[in-house]
Each structure stands twice: as structure tokens, then as C-alpha cells.
Amino acid sequence: MQRRKECVAMLLAGGQGSRLYALTGSVAKPAVSYGAKYRIIDFPLSNCINSGIDTVGVLTQYQPLILNEYIGNGQPWDLDRAYGGVHILSPYQGKSRSSWYEGTANAIYQNMHFMKMYNPEYVLILSGDHIYKMDYAAMIKKHAENNAACTIAAIEVPMNEASRFGILNVNDDGSIYEFEEKPKQPKSNLASMGIYVFTAEKLYKYLEEDDKNPDSSKDFGKDVLPAMLKAGERMFSYKFEGYWKDVGTIASLWQANMDLLDDPPVFDVGGLSQKIHSRNPLAPPEYVGADGVVKNSMIALGCEIDGIVEHSVLGSNVVVEKGAEVKDAVILANSVIKSGAKVSYSIIDENVTVGNNAVVGVEKNPKAEIVVLGRDITVGDGVKVLSGQKHEKDIPEQEKGE
């Protein structure tokens, strides 16, 4: 008799993340760093194991190497299992055809064999670019109680932002009577979080029908969910009231990092409740020198601070030399801010060197825009990088601004 898992999770992690510009030039969006010692993908993976789900397929496509290496065998998330565990699922050549994932629904459809291997009762679909803590087990329990074909996690958003999301219009019992994908004039502010629980057999049925439809864009929000609703399937919303941040833009990623610095923090990422696990690099304790000042900031292991760091988040092994100042910034691992440099209102990727007396960004103000520096680049001595600029290549001294 075939062993079965109650639930298999499928984590969509193949997006290019073009709105993150230089930060995703060589890495998939879920592999982008966050909160000094995490990567975005740590959150859905940790949520899975905290919810008792130990079988996760991670669907990768765009720039998967760093993400694949980071996940490894899944040990940091207790997902190194003999039966189940975490599996990297990339597009591959089949007997009849081969293709890149064409959309969210097509990506899951191409991996139906993986799900069926575990004969699950339910399938949980997750997105790889959100910051949050959530008990998926409670959502699955509610799905079962409602005898639903599909349950969609939803959160209330400001009405003036509702047109950016898939909006659920629901009855008093939470049953969905209408699903609108990014409506120009939304009727409610209950937004889909891109988290779905499906009864497995229903999911297989509608994915197969969607694959045969030549007019489909192969997307859950645009195609599969409306088709299920039209067919009269039992579909329910599951209201989530905790912290949730879609970090698909530079502004939202910066803000999500800043949310960790309030007292008390807007999001308690390090709390013991629903602990978020990560693969942390080996590094010595952080060091703050005699001239170093750290105010209202989060710094990871291995940092060496001899300058001033204020209201900022620094990843592992970041060096801030004497006379340098960092304010309202997110600086990722192994970057160096040289003597006399000033970094403000910026996101600086891994392995970046900001030269002596260089100026990156401006003091945060209503008109300022966030500066982004991509990984492995060097900003020359004395260079000025102006508000809102985004760079993926070295900026030598002769190119410095006015």
C-alpha cells in the first residue's frame, strides 16, 4: 500500500524579480537577503516545518544556482528527510515535450508527478517572495472543515492599494462568490496572499483542463481560480491577521528591513514563536571598535564596526571603517564601507566595496529615492551616487557625479 502525506507544499521560487533591479541580476528573488541573517525563502520553508509539513517541492527557473546551493539538503529547516523533505524542481525535458514554466499554474502542472508520488490529500501552493509567519496547519484544518475544493489565504489591505492585488469578494461564511484579478474598481479590500490549499484531486483536474486550454495564460489568479469558481466549486477565504509583506519592490524590501528596527519591532522575526530557520555562515562575533557607534540597528555575526551605523540592517561580515557613516541603509554580507564614506537610504548587495569618502544616497526625505548597488561591484573613492540610482557595474572614480 502506498504511503501518503496528508499535505505536500509546492513553493513557487522561479520568478525573475525584475522590480528588484540589480539585486536579482544574478540571483532568484527568493534568494535575496533580508533582516541581516535571513533570505526570503527562509520564511515559507520555516512556516512549512513549523506547521508539520515536511514535504516541499521548490520550483526554480530564473538564476537558480545560489538558491539551490543555499537550500542544499534542507537540514537548517529540518527538511532533510528520507521520505519527503525538500526537493528542487527545475524545468526538464519530458518524453513528449519540454518547456520553461509558462505561468504559476503551468509550473505546478509540470510537476504533478512529484505531488502524486506522495499521494497527498491536500496540496499547499506558496509564493517565494513574502515575509511572514503563518500556521498553515490551521488553514488546512479550516479547509477540511469547509469541505472546500480550494481555500485562499487573504489579508485586508488599504482600499487605495486593493487594485494591485487579486481581490476576493466573499459571503458572511467566508465562501467566495467572486475573484477579481487586480480590479480597477475593487469591491472589497480582501486581497489574496498567493497562498492556496487545494484538495489534491480537484487541483489535478483543473490543472489538466487548464493545460488543454489554448487561450489560458496558465496562471492561478487569471485562469484556474476563476474556472473553479465558474464551475461552482466550494471555495473559501482564510483571513490572516499577522504581519505580511510582499517584498517584490525595492521600497517594500527596504521597508520590511526597517520594520525590524522599531521598538517594539513591527515584525518580531527573531522571536521564539514560529522560529524562522536559516543557513547562517560561519563567522566570529560582531566587533564594535573604540570609535564605532551602533544605534538602533541590527548587525549580523562577523561585522566590524569602527564608524557610525544608525537605523540600519547589516548582514554578516560587513566592515564599516573609521570615519564612515551608514544611516537608514540595508547592507548585505561581505560588503565594505571605506573610511570617510557616507551611505544613506540605500540597499547595497553582497561583496560591494564603497570607496574612501564616497557618498551613496541622500538623507531620507519625502523626495528621496532608494539607491541600489548590485553585488560584487566597487564604488570608487570620492564617487557620488545620487538619489534613486541603480548600478550593476563598477563605478570608477572618473565617473563620479557632480
N, C-alpha and C positions, 0 to 999 in steps of 0.2 A: 504493500500500500504506500502511495506517495506521501512523504512528509509534506506538511504545508505550513506556511507562515500566515498568521492572521492578516498581516499587512506588509506590503512591500512599498518602500518610498522611492520615487523617481525624481531626481534633483536636476533641473534644467540649468546647466552651467556652461553653455556653449556660446553665449552672446558676446558680440564684439565690444559692446560698451562704448560706442563712438562718442557719446556725450561726456565721457571722462577724458577725452583727448589723449594727451601724452601719457597718462597713467596706464592706459591699456594699449599702448603701442606694441608691446611685446608680451603682455600677459592677458589672460582671460579676466573679465570683470570680477568673478568670484574670488580670484587670487589676489586682488588688490588689498593692501594692508589697511588696518583700522585699529584705533584705540591702543597704540603703542606695541601691543604684542599679539594681535589677532589678524586674521584675514576674514574677508566677508563670509567665505564658505564655512567658517567655524560655527556660525550660528545655526544654519539648518542641520548640519551634521550633529552638533551638540543637542539640538532640540530633539532629533530623532532618538538618540540613545537615552536621553532623559525621559522620553515618552515610551520607552520599551520597544522601539522599532530598531531591529538590528540587521536589517537587510536593505541596503541603499544602492541604487544604481545612479551614478553621476554621469550625465550625458554631456560630453565635451565636444567641441568642434574648433572654435577660434583660439589660436595660440595656447594649446593645452599643456605644453611641456612643464612649465613652472607649477601649474595647478596639479598635474599628475604627480610630480615629484613631491609636492607638499602633502598630498593625501597619502601617498605611499600605500602601506598595507592597512591603514586605518587605525593603527594602535593608539594614537593620542585620544581618539574618541571612543575607544573600546569597541571598534568595529573590525578587528582582526579575528574573524570567526571562521571556523572550519566549514560551517554550513550557514550561509548568509554573508554578513559582513558588507564591506564597501567594494563596489566594482566600478571601474572606469569604463564607460560605454561610448566608444567613438564610432562615427560612420564607417561602414565597411562594405566590401563588395559581396553581394549575395549571388545566388545562382541565376536569378532572372534579371536582376538589375542592381545598380549601385548608384547612390546619390548622396549629396550632402543633406543634412536635415533641412527641410524646406520651411518648417514652422514648428511651433511648440507641439501641436498635435501629431505632426508627421514624425518628429523626433521620438515621441513615445511609441507611435505605431511601429517604427522600425525596430524597436526593442521589445516588442510584445513577447518574443520567445523567452527573453530574460525573466519577465514577470511570470509567465506561465510555468517556468521551471520550479517556482516555489508555490504554485497553486494557491495564491492568496485569496482571502475573502474580500479584502479591500486593497485599493491602490491609492497611495497618497502622492499627489503631484506638488512639487515645491519649486520655488524660484531661487536662484543662487545669488541674488543681489539685494537682499533685505537684511536689516539689522533688527533683531527682536528675540525675545524669549517666549516660547509658546509650548503648552502641553498638547501635543497632537492627539494623545490618547483620549483626552476629554472630548475633542472634536469627533473622533471616530466613534466614541460611545454615543454621542448625540445623533450621529448619522445612523447608527444601528437602531436606536430608539424610534427614529422617524421613518424607518424602513425606506430610506431615501436611495435614489439612484446616484445622486451627486449632492455633496454639501460643499458650499463655498465659504471660506473664511472671509469676513468683511469687517471693515473698520469705518467709523464715521470720520469724514474729512470736512474741512471748511467748504461751505456751499460754493464759494467762488473758485474753488480748486476742483470741484467734482467732475468737470468736463475733461480732466486729464486721465480719468480712471474708467474702468468698466463699472457701471453703476447697477446695483441690484434694487429692484422695486419689489417689496415683499408684503405679504399679508400679516395679520396680527400674530399668527403662529410661526412666523419666520419662513413660511413657504414662499418661493419665488414665483411671481407671476410675469415678470418681465426682466430681461437683461439687456442693458444698453451699453455698447462699447464706445466710450468717450463721447457721450452725447453733447451736442451744442447747448441744449437747454435741459439739463438734468432735472428729473422729478424728485430725486432724493439725494442725500449725501452719503449713502451707504456704499462704500467702494470695495470692490473685490481686491483682496490681497494677493491674488495669484496662487492661493493655496487651496487645493481641491482634494476631497476624499470621494472616490468612486467605488461603488460596488463593482468588483472586478469584471464580472460578466457583462455588465452594462457598458463599461468602458471599452472592452474589446469590440462589442457590437458597433458602437458609434464610431470608433476609430476605423474599423473596416469599411463602414459606409462612407466615411469622410474620404478615405483613400481612393475610393472608386468615383468620387465626385470631381469631374474635371474643372468645375467652377470654384472649388474650395481653395482658400488660401492656406489651408492646413493649420489653422490656429484655433486654440481652445476658445478664446473670447469671441472671435468673429464667426466661428463656424460650428464647432462641436457643441458648445453650451446652448446656443440658440436652437440647434437641431433637436437637442434633447428636450428643451422647453416646448418647442412646437409639437413634438410627439406626445406631450402630456406626461413626461416622466416626473416622478416625485423629486423635486429639487428644493433644497433648504439653504438658508444662510446660517452662518455660525458667527455670532458677533464677538469680536475680540476687542478688549479694552485696555491692553497694556501698551508699552512703547513699541512702535513700529516705524521704521524709516526706510524708504526706498532710496538707496544711495546711488542712483543711476546718473546723477549730475554732479559737477564739481561743487556747486553750492550746497547740495544736500549732504555730500560726503564730508565737507568741511564742517557743516553744522552738526552732523552726527558725532564727530570727534569733539567738538566744543561742548556738546551735551553731557560729556563725561566730567566736565570741569566745574559744573555748578555745585553748590553746597546747600542741600544735598544734591547729588547728580540727578539730572533728568532721567538718565538711564543708568542703573546700577549694574554695569557689565561684570564687575568682579565679585558680586555678591554670591554667597554660598547657595542661595536658592536657584535651582536650574543652572548649575555651573556651566560656563562656556569653556570648552576644552580647546587647546591649540597645540601646534607643534612649535615649541619655543626653541630658538637657537641656544647653544651653549655659550654663555657669556659670564664674565665676572660681575660682581655687584656694581651698581652705578657709583660714580665718583663725582663729588662736587668739591672743587678746589677752593683755596683760601679766597680767591677773588670771584668765585662762582656764586650766582644768585638764582634760585629757582622759586618762582611764585605761582601758585595756583596752576600747576602744570602736572602732567603725567609723563614720567620718563621710564624707559624700559631698562633692563639689565645691560651693562656694558657701556652705558653713556658716560662721557667725560665732559663735565661742565666747568669751564673756567670763565665763561662770560655770563650774560644775563638771559634767563629764559623766563618768560611771563605768559600765562594763559595760553599754553601750547602743549602739543602732544608729540613726544619724541619716541621713535622706535629704537630697537636695540643697537648698541654700538655707535650712536650718534656722538660726534665731537663738536662742542661749541668752544672755540678758543677764546683766550683772554681778550677783552675789548669788543667781542662780538655781542650782538643783541638779537634775540628771537622773540617775537611777540605775535600772538593771535595766529600761530602757524602750526601746520602739521608736517613733520619731517620724518621720513621713513628711514629704515635701517641703513646703517653704514655710511651715512652722509656726514660731510664735514663742513662746518661753517667757520671760515678762517678769521683770523684776527681783524677786528675793526669792521667786519661785515654787519649789515643790518638786514634782517629778514622779517617782513611783516605781512600779515593777511595772505598767506601763501600755502600751497601744498607742494612739497618737494619730495620727489620719489627716491628710491633706494640708490645708493652709491653715487650720490651727487656731491660735487665739491663747489662751494661758493667761495670765490677768491677773496683775498685781503681787501678790505674797505669797499667791497661790492655792496650794492643796495638792491634788494629784491622785494618788490611790492611797496605799498604805501600804508600808512596807518589806516586802520579800518575806519571807514566813514560811509555815509549813505550813498555816495557816488563811487566808492572804490569797488573794484572787481578783483577777484581772487587770481593770483599768479600761479601758474602750474609749470613745474620743471620736471621733465621726464627722466627716467632712470639713466644712470651711467654717463651723465654729462658734466661738464666743467664750465662754471661761470668765471670768466677771467677777472683778475684784480681790477678793482675800480669800476667795473661794469654796473650800469643801472638797468634793471629790468622793471619796466613800467607796469602800472596797474592793469590787470587783465591779460597780460601777455602769457602765451603758452609756447614753450620751447621743448623740442625733442632732440636738438643737436647742441654741441658745444657753442658757447658764446665767447669768442676770444676778445681780448682787451680792445683791439682796434675797432670792434663793432659797438662799443659802449654808447648808450643813448645820451641825450642832452641832459 
